[in-house]
Amino acid sequence: MSRERYNHRLMKRHVSKMETSELGLADLRAFCLVVDLGSITVAAKRLGETKGSISRRLSRLEEKLEVLLVRRSPRLVQATEQGLAYRLSVGRALEQLDDAHRGLAHARSVPSGSLRVTAPYDLGEAVFAPLVAAFSARYPKIAVEMILTEHILDFDQHQIDVALRASTQLRDSALIAHKLYQVDAGFYAAPSYLKQHRAPRRPDELVKHPLLLRAERAYQVILLRRGDETVSLRLNPVISASDFSFLREVAIAGAGIAWLPTLLVVRQLGDKRLRRVLPEWIDDRRPQVFLVHQAQQFLPEKTRVFRDFMLKASSTRLADG
């Protein structure tokens, strides 16, 4: 067991045995102020309470501790020897508590810490790299660690704060999922390939061409839709891969027609290294991109601002088309 975990468990055991849960912080603060000011009346005015209220706080504290903390007379309020020692100890504890509160308030006003985010390779490169760069510029106190993998990582086991996932349907879980946007995809080929092979005019003509597919799409049925017309095809690839970027480069090399997310080929379409085939036909089961985090009553500020930043970026992207 690590020293940090041992100390944490020791602290939990120690705190659980303490009696302070029965002592009100307001009573402790009133006691300290009375000792410092030497007057119940002045302390009451400072705290915005009545003299009787402050007196009851002192009596309640003494009763719980079974110790006389303050000697009271019409002219003088003075801490006993035990009361003075208690005032010094309680004062240090209250100062530490105030520092802890100020630290949390500062963390909320200036989010900080390490944020572990997992995402698929392709989305990380094409979509989230520029967004994470913009997020980091806006929140420089947050250190973002991107874990790019095709595997679904467990939040607790891998200490994940946020997961960015693409799926047609997320598995039921206790996680909170926010839809970012829908992924458009289509068939793409290099002009050099289409110059040598006539482009398919209908989806069923795709089977005559060498196809380049994501591994999970290989040998599976794909549904293509154009308006009210739907076509079901079983596509057999000549090349399959777990990475869309690899398939994109193979398509650019003229190896065949690739099924690719549109967001991965924007630049290649612009410089005419790829052309879309059957542009009017769309995938009837397009995946969606979700931002996922754990269900917590109080979401860490670093996670909250990242979630809100991504949701705003996705809504802006959708608004821009």
C-alpha positions as YAML, in Angstrom:
chain: A
units: angstrom
residues:
- id: 1
  name: MET
  ca: [0.00, 0.00, 0.00]
- id: 2
  name: SER
  ca: [1.35, 3.45, -0.92]
- id: 3
  name: ARG
  ca: [2.21, 5.92, 1.85]
- id: 4
  name: GLU
  ca: [-0.38, 8.36, 0.50]
- id: 5
  name: ARG
  ca: [-3.19, 5.79, 0.67]
- id: 6
  name: TYR
  ca: [-2.04, 4.67, 4.14]
- id: 7
  name: ASN
  ca: [-2.05, 8.24, 5.44]
- id: 8
  name: HIS
  ca: [-5.49, 8.81, 3.91]
- id: 9
  name: ARG
  ca: [-6.94, 5.72, 5.60]
- id: 10
  name: LEU
  ca: [-5.29, 6.69, 8.89]
- id: 11
  name: MET
  ca: [-6.76, 10.17, 8.65]
- id: 12
  name: LYS
  ca: [-10.26, 8.79, 7.95]
- id: 13
  name: ARG
  ca: [-10.02, 6.49, 10.97]
- id: 14
  name: HIS
  ca: [-8.77, 9.35, 13.16]
- id: 15
  name: VAL
  ca: [-11.50, 11.76, 12.05]
- id: 16
  name: SER
  ca: [-14.20, 9.15, 12.60]
- id: 17
  name: LYS
  ca: [-13.22, 8.91, 16.28]
- id: 18
  name: MET
  ca: [-13.29, 12.64, 16.94]
- id: 19
  name: GLU
  ca: [-16.03, 14.39, 18.89]
- id: 20
  name: THR
  ca: [-16.03, 17.61, 16.87]
- id: 21
  name: SER
  ca: [-19.08, 16.61, 14.83]
- id: 22
  name: GLU
  ca: [-21.23, 17.66, 17.81]
- id: 23
  name: LEU
  ca: [-19.65, 21.10, 18.01]
- id: 24
  name: GLY
  ca: [-21.12, 23.82, 15.82]
- id: 25
  name: LEU
  ca: [-18.69, 25.99, 13.85]
- id: 26
  name: ALA
  ca: [-20.80, 29.05, 14.65]
- id: 27
  name: ASP
  ca: [-20.39, 28.31, 18.36]
- id: 28
  name: LEU
  ca: [-16.63, 27.92, 17.98]
- id: 29
  name: ARG
  ca: [-16.33, 31.17, 16.03]
- id: 30
  name: ALA
  ca: [-18.44, 33.03, 18.61]
- id: 31
  name: PHE
  ca: [-16.25, 31.68, 21.42]
- id: 32
  name: CYS
  ca: [-13.05, 32.82, 19.71]
- id: 33
  name: LEU
  ca: [-14.46, 36.29, 19.06]
- id: 34
  name: VAL
  ca: [-15.64, 36.69, 22.66]
- id: 35
  name: VAL
  ca: [-12.18, 35.78, 23.96]
- id: 36
  name: ASP
  ca: [-10.47, 38.12, 21.49]
- id: 37
  name: LEU
  ca: [-12.77, 41.06, 22.20]
- id: 38
  name: GLY
  ca: [-13.27, 40.40, 25.90]
- id: 39
  name: SER
  ca: [-16.96, 41.20, 25.56]
- id: 40
  name: ILE
  ca: [-20.09, 39.24, 24.74]
- id: 41
  name: THR
  ca: [-21.92, 42.44, 23.80]
- id: 42
  name: VAL
  ca: [-19.29, 43.58, 21.31]
- id: 43
  name: ALA
  ca: [-18.98, 40.08, 19.85]
- id: 44
  name: ALA
  ca: [-22.76, 39.93, 19.40]
- id: 45
  name: LYS
  ca: [-22.74, 43.23, 17.50]
- id: 46
  name: ARG
  ca: [-19.86, 42.04, 15.32]
- id: 47
  name: LEU
  ca: [-21.70, 38.83, 14.45]
- id: 48
  name: GLY
  ca: [-25.10, 40.46, 14.04]
- id: 49
  name: GLU
  ca: [-26.64, 38.39, 16.85]
- id: 50
  name: THR
  ca: [-28.16, 39.15, 20.23]
- id: 51
  name: LYS
  ca: [-26.18, 39.07, 23.47]
- id: 52
  name: GLY
  ca: [-28.38, 36.21, 24.66]
- id: 53
  name: SER
  ca: [-27.66, 34.18, 21.51]
- id: 54
  name: ILE
  ca: [-23.90, 34.47, 21.99]
- id: 55
  name: SER
  ca: [-24.21, 33.61, 25.67]
- id: 56
  name: ARG
  ca: [-26.17, 30.48, 24.77]
- id: 57
  name: ARG
  ca: [-23.49, 29.47, 22.28]
- id: 58
  name: LEU
  ca: [-20.82, 29.69, 24.98]
- id: 59
  name: SER
  ca: [-22.92, 27.71, 27.46]
- id: 60
  name: ARG
  ca: [-23.66, 25.04, 24.84]
- id: 61
  name: LEU
  ca: [-19.97, 24.71, 24.03]
- id: 62
  name: GLU
  ca: [-18.95, 24.45, 27.70]
- id: 63
  name: GLU
  ca: [-21.67, 21.88, 28.34]
- id: 64
  name: LYS
  ca: [-20.52, 19.64, 25.50]
- id: 65
  name: LEU
  ca: [-16.84, 19.94, 26.46]
- id: 66
  name: GLU
  ca: [-17.58, 19.79, 30.21]
- id: 67
  name: VAL
  ca: [-15.05, 22.58, 30.76]
- id: 68
  name: LEU
  ca: [-15.41, 26.18, 31.93]
- id: 69
  name: LEU
  ca: [-14.04, 28.22, 29.03]
- id: 70
  name: VAL
  ca: [-14.97, 31.78, 30.01]
- id: 71
  name: ARG
  ca: [-15.55, 33.54, 33.33]
- id: 72
  name: ARG
  ca: [-18.36, 36.04, 33.02]
- id: 73
  name: SER
  ca: [-19.17, 38.98, 35.24]
- id: 74
  name: PRO
  ca: [-21.08, 42.24, 34.66]
- id: 75
  name: ARG
  ca: [-17.81, 44.05, 33.99]
- id: 76
  name: LEU
  ca: [-15.50, 41.45, 32.59]
- id: 77
  name: VAL
  ca: [-15.44, 38.44, 30.29]
- id: 78
  name: GLN
  ca: [-12.18, 36.55, 30.56]
- id: 79
  name: ALA
  ca: [-11.00, 33.19, 29.25]
- id: 80
  name: THR
  ca: [-9.95, 30.59, 31.77]
- id: 81
  name: GLU
  ca: [-6.54, 28.98, 31.43]
- id: 82
  name: GLN
  ca: [-8.14, 26.00, 29.66]
- id: 83
  name: GLY
  ca: [-10.30, 28.37, 27.61]
- id: 84
  name: LEU
  ca: [-7.27, 30.34, 26.42]
- id: 85
  name: ALA
  ca: [-5.43, 27.18, 25.37]
- id: 86
  name: TYR
  ca: [-8.58, 25.96, 23.61]
- id: 87
  name: ARG
  ca: [-8.91, 29.34, 21.85]
- id: 88
  name: LEU
  ca: [-5.40, 29.03, 20.40]
- id: 89
  name: SER
  ca: [-5.99, 25.49, 19.12]
- id: 90
  name: VAL
  ca: [-9.46, 26.22, 17.76]
- id: 91
  name: GLY
  ca: [-8.22, 29.41, 16.13]
- id: 92
  name: ARG
  ca: [-5.56, 27.53, 14.16]
- id: 93
  name: ALA
  ca: [-8.16, 24.94, 13.08]
- id: 94
  name: LEU
  ca: [-10.62, 27.61, 11.95]
- id: 95
  name: GLU
  ca: [-7.88, 29.41, 10.01]
- id: 96
  name: GLN
  ca: [-7.03, 26.16, 8.22]
- id: 97
  name: LEU
  ca: [-10.69, 25.60, 7.46]
- id: 98
  name: ASP
  ca: [-11.00, 29.13, 6.08]
- id: 99
  name: ASP
  ca: [-7.91, 28.54, 3.94]
- id: 100
  name: ALA
  ca: [-9.49, 25.34, 2.60]
- id: 101
  name: HIS
  ca: [-12.68, 27.21, 1.72]
- id: 102
  name: ARG
  ca: [-10.71, 29.98, 0.03]
- id: 103
  name: GLY
  ca: [-8.73, 27.38, -1.89]
- id: 104
  name: LEU
  ca: [-11.93, 25.79, -3.19]
- id: 105
  name: ALA
  ca: [-13.38, 29.17, -4.09]
- id: 106
  name: HIS
  ca: [-10.19, 30.01, -5.98]
- id: 107
  name: ALA
  ca: [-10.29, 26.65, -7.77]
- id: 108
  name: ARG
  ca: [-13.84, 27.41, -8.94]
- id: 109
  name: SER
  ca: [-12.88, 30.87, -10.15]
- id: 110
  name: VAL
  ca: [-9.64, 29.64, -11.75]
- id: 111
  name: PRO
  ca: [-10.12, 25.94, -12.69]
- id: 112
  name: SER
  ca: [-6.93, 23.92, -12.35]
- id: 113
  name: GLY
  ca: [-5.57, 20.41, -12.01]
- id: 114
  name: SER
  ca: [-4.93, 17.43, -14.25]
- id: 115
  name: LEU
  ca: [-7.71, 16.35, -16.64]
- id: 116
  name: ARG
  ca: [-7.50, 12.86, -18.19]
- id: 117
  name: VAL
  ca: [-9.52, 12.56, -21.40]
- id: 118
  name: THR
  ca: [-9.87, 9.47, -23.57]
- id: 119
  name: ALA
  ca: [-10.91, 9.55, -27.24]
- id: 120
  name: PRO
  ca: [-10.58, 7.42, -30.40]
- id: 121
  name: TYR
  ca: [-7.47, 8.04, -32.52]
- id: 122
  name: ASP
  ca: [-9.34, 9.43, -35.51]
- id: 123
  name: LEU
  ca: [-11.56, 11.81, -33.56]
- id: 124
  name: GLY
  ca: [-8.61, 12.95, -31.49]
- id: 125
  name: GLU
  ca: [-6.65, 13.93, -34.58]
- id: 126
  name: ALA
  ca: [-9.33, 15.40, -36.78]
- id: 127
  name: VAL
  ca: [-11.80, 16.92, -34.34]
- id: 128
  name: PHE
  ca: [-10.53, 17.29, -30.81]
- id: 129
  name: ALA
  ca: [-6.91, 18.34, -31.35]
- id: 130
  name: PRO
  ca: [-7.82, 21.95, -32.32]
- id: 131
  name: LEU
  ca: [-10.55, 22.08, -29.67]
- id: 132
  name: VAL
  ca: [-8.22, 20.88, -26.91]
- id: 133
  name: ALA
  ca: [-5.66, 23.46, -28.05]
- id: 134
  name: ALA
  ca: [-8.30, 26.21, -27.75]
- id: 135
  name: PHE
  ca: [-9.44, 24.87, -24.37]
- id: 136
  name: SER
  ca: [-5.87, 24.82, -23.06]
- id: 137
  name: ALA
  ca: [-5.35, 28.42, -24.13]
- id: 138
  name: ARG
  ca: [-8.48, 29.45, -22.26]
- id: 139
  name: TYR
  ca: [-7.75, 27.38, -19.13]
- id: 140
  name: PRO
  ca: [-3.95, 27.29, -18.82]
- id: 141
  name: LYS
  ca: [-4.09, 26.00, -15.22]
- id: 142
  name: ILE
  ca: [-5.67, 22.73, -16.40]
- id: 143
  name: ALA
  ca: [-3.17, 20.14, -17.67]
- id: 144
  name: VAL
  ca: [-4.97, 18.00, -20.26]
- id: 145
  name: GLU
  ca: [-3.77, 14.44, -20.78]
- id: 146
  name: MET
  ca: [-5.28, 12.92, -23.94]
- id: 147
  name: ILE
  ca: [-5.39, 9.12, -24.02]
- id: 148
  name: LEU
  ca: [-6.07, 8.10, -27.63]
- id: 149
  name: THR
  ca: [-7.21, 4.52, -27.96]
- id: 150
  name: GLU
  ca: [-9.87, 2.42, -29.64]
- id: 151
  name: HIS
  ca: [-10.53, 0.63, -26.34]
- id: 152
  name: ILE
  ca: [-13.28, 1.66, -23.93]
- id: 153
  name: LEU
  ca: [-11.40, 2.60, -20.76]
- id: 154
  name: ASP
  ca: [-12.92, 2.19, -17.31]
- id: 155
  name: PHE
  ca: [-13.28, 5.52, -15.50]
- id: 156
  name: ASP
  ca: [-12.19, 4.25, -12.08]
- id: 157
  name: GLN
  ca: [-9.49, 1.82, -13.16]
- id: 158
  name: HIS
  ca: [-7.81, 4.27, -15.54]
- id: 159
  name: GLN
  ca: [-8.68, 7.43, -13.55]
- id: 160
  name: ILE
  ca: [-10.52, 8.97, -16.48]
- id: 161
  name: ASP
  ca: [-12.30, 12.32, -16.08]
- id: 162
  name: VAL
  ca: [-13.95, 12.57, -19.50]
- id: 163
  name: ALA
  ca: [-14.48, 10.16, -22.39]
- id: 164
  name: LEU
  ca: [-15.22, 11.23, -25.97]
- id: 165
  name: ARG
  ca: [-16.88, 8.33, -27.75]
- id: 166
  name: ALA
  ca: [-18.39, 7.70, -31.19]
- id: 167
  name: SER
  ca: [-21.18, 5.16, -31.33]
- id: 168
  name: THR
  ca: [-24.59, 4.53, -32.85]
- id: 169
  name: GLN
  ca: [-25.81, 3.75, -29.34]
- id: 170
  name: LEU
  ca: [-24.04, 3.95, -25.98]
- id: 171
  name: ARG
  ca: [-24.29, 1.05, -23.60]
- id: 172
  name: ASP
  ca: [-26.54, 1.56, -20.58]
- id: 173
  name: SER
  ca: [-24.47, 2.68, -17.61]
- id: 174
  name: ALA
  ca: [-24.40, 5.03, -14.66]
- id: 175
  name: LEU
  ca: [-22.42, 7.53, -16.74]
- id: 176
  name: ILE
  ca: [-23.78, 10.86, -17.97]
- id: 177
  name: ALA
  ca: [-23.63, 11.24, -21.77]
- id: 178
  name: HIS
  ca: [-23.92, 14.52, -23.71]
- id: 179
  name: LYS
  ca: [-24.44, 14.35, -27.47]
- id: 180
  name: LEU
  ca: [-21.97, 16.57, -29.29]
- id: 181
  name: TYR
  ca: [-22.87, 15.92, -32.94]
- id: 182
  name: GLN
  ca: [-23.61, 13.31, -35.57]
- id: 183
  name: VAL
  ca: [-20.83, 11.99, -37.77]
- id: 184
  name: ASP
  ca: [-21.41, 12.25, -41.53]
- id: 185
  name: ALA
  ca: [-19.63, 9.59, -43.61]
- id: 186
  name: GLY
  ca: [-19.45, 8.56, -47.23]
- id: 187
  name: PHE
  ca: [-17.50, 6.79, -49.95]
- id: 188
  name: TYR
  ca: [-14.35, 8.49, -51.23]
- id: 189
  name: ALA
  ca: [-11.81, 7.71, -53.91]
- id: 190
  name: ALA
  ca: [-8.80, 9.36, -55.51]
- id: 191
  name: PRO
  ca: [-9.26, 11.07, -58.91]
- id: 192
  name: SER
  ca: [-6.53, 8.76, -60.26]
- id: 193
  name: TYR
  ca: [-8.61, 5.72, -59.32]
- id: 194
  name: LEU
  ca: [-11.83, 7.16, -60.77]
- id: 195
  name: LYS
  ca: [-9.99, 8.01, -63.98]
- id: 196
  name: GLN
  ca: [-9.22, 4.33, -64.49]
- id: 197
  name: HIS
  ca: [-12.52, 2.93, -63.12]
- id: 198
  name: ARG
  ca: [-15.97, 4.31, -63.77]
- id: 199
  name: ALA
  ca: [-17.48, 5.66, -60.57]
- id: 200
  name: PRO
  ca: [-20.47, 3.66, -59.27]
- id: 201
  name: ARG
  ca: [-23.82, 5.25, -60.05]
- id: 202
  name: ARG
  ca: [-25.80, 3.15, -57.59]
- id: 203
  name: PRO
  ca: [-24.83, 1.54, -54.26]
- id: 204
  name: ASP
  ca: [-25.11, -2.00, -55.64]
- id: 205
  name: GLU
  ca: [-22.28, -1.19, -58.07]
- id: 206
  name: LEU
  ca: [-19.89, -0.79, -55.13]
- id: 207
  name: VAL
  ca: [-19.39, -4.56, -54.99]
- id: 208
  name: LYS
  ca: [-17.55, -4.34, -58.33]
- id: 209
  name: HIS
  ca: [-14.85, -2.10, -56.79]
- id: 210
  name: PRO
  ca: [-12.06, -2.78, -54.29]
- id: 211
  name: LEU
  ca: [-13.35, -1.41, -51.00]
- id: 212
  name: LEU
  ca: [-11.39, 0.02, -48.08]
- id: 213
  name: LEU
  ca: [-13.30, -0.31, -44.82]
- id: 214
  name: ARG
  ca: [-12.92, 0.16, -41.10]
- id: 215
  name: ALA
  ca: [-12.40, -3.25, -39.49]
- id: 216
  name: GLU
  ca: [-15.78, -3.37, -37.76]
- id: 217
  name: ARG
  ca: [-17.50, -2.54, -41.06]
- id: 218
  name: ALA
  ca: [-15.86, -5.42, -42.90]
- id: 219
  name: TYR
  ca: [-18.25, -8.15, -44.03]
- id: 220
  name: GLN
  ca: [-21.16, -6.44, -42.30]
- id: 221
  name: VAL
  ca: [-24.38, -5.08, -43.74]
- id: 222
  name: ILE
  ca: [-24.52, -1.35, -44.38]
- id: 223
  name: LEU
  ca: [-27.73, 0.59, -44.94]
- id: 224
  name: LEU
  ca: [-27.62, 3.48, -47.40]
- id: 225
  name: ARG
  ca: [-30.47, 5.92, -47.78]
- id: 226
  name: ARG
  ca: [-31.45, 8.49, -50.39]
- id: 227
  name: GLY
  ca: [-34.66, 10.20, -49.46]
- id: 228
  name: ASP
  ca: [-37.24, 7.45, -48.98]
- id: 229
  name: GLU
  ca: [-35.12, 4.84, -50.78]
- id: 230
  name: THR
  ca: [-32.99, 2.45, -48.71]
- id: 231
  name: VAL
  ca: [-30.43, -0.08, -49.97]
- id: 232
  name: SER
  ca: [-28.87, -2.85, -47.87]
- id: 233
  name: LEU
  ca: [-25.39, -4.04, -48.87]
- id: 234
  name: ARG
  ca: [-22.86, -6.52, -47.54]
- id: 235
  name: LEU
  ca: [-19.45, -5.06, -48.34]
- id: 236
  name: ASN
  ca: [-16.30, -7.18, -48.57]
- id: 237
  name: PRO
  ca: [-13.10, -5.12, -48.36]
- id: 238
  name: VAL
  ca: [-9.80, -5.76, -50.06]
- id: 239
  name: ILE
  ca: [-8.20, -3.76, -47.24]
- id: 240
  name: SER
  ca: [-9.56, -3.24, -43.73]
- id: 241
  name: ALA
  ca: [-7.95, -1.35, -40.86]
- id: 242
  name: SER
  ca: [-8.69, -0.15, -37.34]
- id: 243
  name: ASP
  ca: [-7.71, 3.41, -38.26]
- id: 244
  name: PHE
  ca: [-9.61, 5.72, -40.64]
- id: 245
  name: SER
  ca: [-6.52, 7.83, -41.28]
- id: 246
  name: PHE
  ca: [-4.72, 4.81, -42.68]
- id: 247
  name: LEU
  ca: [-7.66, 4.02, -44.97]
- id: 248
  name: ARG
  ca: [-7.72, 7.63, -46.15]
- id: 249
  name: GLU
  ca: [-4.07, 7.47, -47.19]
- id: 250
  name: VAL
  ca: [-4.64, 4.13, -48.95]
- id: 251
  name: ALA
  ca: [-7.52, 5.70, -50.86]
- id: 252
  name: ILE
  ca: [-5.36, 8.67, -51.85]
- id: 253
  name: ALA
  ca: [-2.82, 6.15, -53.19]
- id: 254
  name: GLY
  ca: [-5.52, 4.86, -55.54]
- id: 255
  name: ALA
  ca: [-6.18, 1.46, -53.96]
- id: 256
  name: GLY
  ca: [-9.98, 1.70, -54.16]
- id: 257
  name: ILE
  ca: [-13.07, 3.31, -52.64]
- id: 258
  name: ALA
  ca: [-12.96, 4.02, -48.90]
- id: 259
  name: TRP
  ca: [-15.77, 4.51, -46.40]
- id: 260
  name: LEU
  ca: [-14.65, 7.53, -44.36]
- id: 261
  name: PRO
  ca: [-16.03, 10.15, -41.98]
- id: 262
  name: THR
  ca: [-16.37, 13.43, -43.87]
- id: 263
  name: LEU
  ca: [-14.58, 15.37, -41.14]
- id: 264
  name: LEU
  ca: [-11.42, 13.36, -41.90]
- id: 265
  name: VAL
  ca: [-11.28, 14.31, -45.58]
- id: 266
  name: VAL
  ca: [-12.13, 18.03, -45.59]
- id: 267
  name: ARG
  ca: [-8.57, 19.04, -46.49]
- id: 268
  name: GLN
  ca: [-8.18, 16.24, -49.04]
- id: 269
  name: LEU
  ca: [-11.41, 17.28, -50.77]
- id: 270
  name: GLY
  ca: [-10.20, 20.86, -50.86]
- id: 271
  name: ASP
  ca: [-6.93, 20.02, -52.57]
- id: 272
  name: LYS
  ca: [-8.72, 17.48, -54.84]
- id: 273
  name: ARG
  ca: [-6.81, 14.42, -53.63]
- id: 274
  name: LEU
  ca: [-10.15, 12.74, -52.95]
- id: 275
  name: ARG
  ca: [-13.63, 12.89, -54.44]
- id: 276
  name: ARG
  ca: [-16.89, 11.74, -52.95]
- id: 277
  name: VAL
  ca: [-18.63, 8.82, -54.62]
- id: 278
  name: LEU
  ca: [-22.44, 8.48, -54.46]
- id: 279
  name: PRO
  ca: [-22.72, 11.81, -52.58]
- id: 280
  name: GLU
  ca: [-26.53, 11.70, -52.43]
- id: 281
  name: TRP
  ca: [-26.49, 8.43, -50.44]
- id: 282
  name: ILE
  ca: [-25.98, 8.61, -46.66]
- id: 283
  name: ASP
  ca: [-25.39, 6.02, -43.97]
- id: 284
  name: ASP
  ca: [-28.73, 5.24, -42.37]
- id: 285
  name: ARG
  ca: [-27.02, 4.40, -39.06]
- id: 286
  name: ARG
  ca: [-24.59, 7.25, -38.68]
- id: 287
  name: PRO
  ca: [-22.69, 7.21, -35.37]
- id: 288
  name: GLN
  ca: [-22.92, 10.07, -32.90]
- id: 289
  name: VAL
  ca: [-20.15, 11.62, -30.85]
- id: 290
  name: PHE
  ca: [-20.79, 11.76, -27.11]
- id: 291
  name: LEU
  ca: [-19.00, 13.40, -24.21]
- id: 292
  name: VAL
  ca: [-19.25, 11.10, -21.19]
- id: 293
  name: HIS
  ca: [-18.43, 11.66, -17.53]
- id: 294
  name: GLN
  ca: [-19.32, 10.08, -14.23]
- id: 295
  name: ALA
  ca: [-22.54, 10.93, -12.45]
- id: 296
  name: GLN
  ca: [-21.57, 13.10, -9.48]
- id: 297
  name: GLN
  ca: [-23.55, 15.50, -7.35]
- id: 298
  name: PHE
  ca: [-20.68, 17.98, -7.44]
- id: 299
  name: LEU
  ca: [-18.78, 17.70, -10.71]
- id: 300
  name: PRO
  ca: [-15.13, 18.81, -10.41]
- id: 301
  name: GLU
  ca: [-14.69, 22.28, -11.84]
- id: 302
  name: LYS
  ca: [-12.05, 21.14, -14.35]
- id: 303
  name: THR
  ca: [-14.50, 18.56, -15.72]
- id: 304
  name: ARG
  ca: [-17.41, 20.98, -15.76]
- id: 305
  name: VAL
  ca: [-15.60, 23.67, -17.75]
- id: 306
  name: PHE
  ca: [-14.28, 21.08, -20.24]
- id: 307
  name: ARG
  ca: [-17.79, 19.69, -20.72]
- id: 308
  name: ASP
  ca: [-19.29, 23.15, -21.19]
- id: 309
  name: PHE
  ca: [-16.50, 24.18, -23.59]
- id: 310
  name: MET
  ca: [-17.04, 21.11, -25.79]
- id: 311
  name: LEU
  ca: [-20.83, 21.46, -25.77]
- id: 312
  name: LYS
  ca: [-20.56, 25.09, -26.85]
- id: 313
  name: ALA
  ca: [-18.01, 24.22, -29.55]
- id: 314
  name: SER
  ca: [-20.26, 21.48, -30.92]
- id: 315
  name: SER
  ca: [-23.34, 23.72, -30.97]
- id: 316
  name: THR
  ca: [-21.33, 26.39, -32.80]
- id: 317
  name: ARG
  ca: [-20.12, 23.80, -35.30]
- id: 318
  name: LEU
  ca: [-23.68, 22.58, -35.93]
- id: 319
  name: ALA
  ca: [-24.93, 26.16, -36.32]
- id: 320
  name: ASP
  ca: [-22.20, 26.83, -38.90]
- id: 321
  name: GLY
  ca: [-23.24, 23.69, -40.77]
...
